[in-house]
Amino acid sequence: MGAVVALDRLLDGRQVWRGPARQGQASDHLASGHPALDARLPGGGWPASGLCEVLQAAPGVGELALVWPALAKLSQRERPIVLVAPPYRPHAPAWAAAGLDLAQLQIIHAAPKQALWATEQCLRSAACAAVLCWPQQADDRALRRLQVAADSGQCLGFVFREARAARNPSPASLRLQLDHGQVRVLKCRGGLPPAQPLPLAIAH
């Protein structure tokens, strides 16, 4: 058996490379406000920046209640939260009741072809706290551009798409599927998704 050597001696002799100290995970992630989900996500919540893809059978199955707690926190940072081409008019009292500062809420009405471009510009601008979009069509290339833009602009992006998109790969940092009060983690950067869906108490 080889001799035991103190780690300090190896470090002092530059025989072992010391990596940079990791920053606290709290700065890299934002609590979702749903403890059951946070417990299963790497870092304990949404990525602080990056693209999160939420797949759903139809609008109105609880996707906004899923993201509202985090958006409420972000709205206190006095940076806009942008909604690009939402499928219906946001109900301001519901957003306010969820704790969001409505003064930070901005809506961009864009045609389908311009919605992805507008989303990319907002994500890349470094001026927004979060960007939400509902693209009618988005292929892998378009989603990759959004992911890169979110990382570049240090912005949290949410893309809401139909559940059938699950059959195609996605470059998003996090990919969830929401259905009937349950959320299934399909992909999470930095960890393995749980095998079973998670029950969430969210209002539709």
C-alpha positions, -999 to 999 in steps of 0.1 A, spaced: 0 0 0 14 34 -9 24 59 17 -3 83 30 6 119 19 -11 149 35 -32 168 10 -17 201 20 18 189 10 5 179 -24 -11 213 -29 19 232 -17 41 212 -40 17 219 -69 13 181 -75 -25 185 -73 -45 210 -92 -70 230 -71 -101 240 -90 -118 273 -83 -141 274 -53 -177 269 -62 -201 297 -56 -231 289 -34 -258 273 -53 -283 298 -41 -268 323 -65 -271 299 -94 -307 289 -89 -340 305 -79 -365 286 -57 -396 277 -76 -419 282 -46 -429 245 -49 -408 225 -23 -415 191 -39 -401 204 -72 -372 222 -57 -362 191 -38 -358 172 -71 -341 199 -92 -303 203 -92 -295 234 -72 -329 235 -56 -349 255 -81 -351 272 -115 -317 281 -131 -309 317 -124 -303 321 -161 -311 298 -190 -341 284 -208 -369 264 -191 -393 246 -214 -428 238 -200 -448 214 -221 -486 213 -216 -517 197 -231 -533 231 -235 -530 266 -220 -545 270 -186 -535 238 -169 -516 255 -142 -485 267 -160 -487 302 -147 -492 291 -111 -461 270 -116 -439 300 -124 -457 328 -104 -438 323 -71 -404 328 -88 -417 356 -109 -430 374 -78 -395 374 -64 -380 385 -96 -404 414 -100 -390 429 -68 -357 435 -85 -371 464 -105 -363 448 -138 -391 440 -163 -408 406 -167 -417 403 -204 -445 382 -218 -441 377 -256 -472 368 -276 -493 353 -247 -522 332 -260 -547 352 -239 -549 385 -221 -532 383 -188 -556 387 -159 -540 414 -139 -557 407 -106 -545 371 -106 -510 382 -113 -511 408 -85 -526 382 -61 -497 359 -69 -474 387 -55 -461 402 -87 -454 439 -91 -475 447 -121 -454 478 -128 -426 454 -139 -449 434 -162 -446 441 -199 -464 425 -228 -452 422 -264 -478 414 -290 -460 398 -319 -469 378 -349 -457 341 -348 -427 348 -370 -416 378 -349 -423 362 -315 -391 341 -314 -370 371 -325 -385 394 -299 -380 367 -272 -343 363 -282 -337 400 -281 -352 404 -246 -333 374 -233 -300 387 -247 -305 423 -236 -295 418 -199 -323 442 -190 -350 417 -182 -355 397 -150 -375 370 -169 -390 364 -204 -420 342 -211 -431 332 -245 -456 309 -262 -442 302 -297 -465 285 -321 -436 268 -338 -400 264 -325 -375 239 -338 -343 228 -321 -323 255 -338 -347 283 -326 -347 269 -290 -309 268 -290 -307 304 -300 -330 312 -270 -309 291 -247 -277 309 -258 -294 343 -255 -307 335 -220 -272 325 -209 -256 355 -225 -281 379 -210 -281 362 -176 -319 360 -179 -344 333 -169 -366 323 -199 -397 302 -199 -411 287 -232 -445 272 -231 -452 246 -258 -476 218 -266 -471 184 -250 -465 167 -283 -431 185 -285 -418 161 -260 -410 136 -288 -383 160 -300 -350 168 -283 -345 202 -266 -315 223 -258 -333 239 -228 -315 238 -194 -347 224 -179 -377 207 -195 -409 199 -177 -442 184 -187 -473 196 -168 -505 176 -167 -534 173 -142 -516 187 -112 -484 167 -118 -451 178 -133 -427 154 -149 -390 165 -152 -379 154 -186 -345 170 -186 -325 190 -160 -290 202 -167 -266 191 -139 -286 161 -127 -308 131 -136 -345 137 -138 -367 118 -113 -383 87 -127 -418 95 -114 -439 126 -119 -442 150 -89 -476 160 -75 -480 198 -72 -507 217 -55 -512 244 -81 -544 262 -91 -555 260 -127 
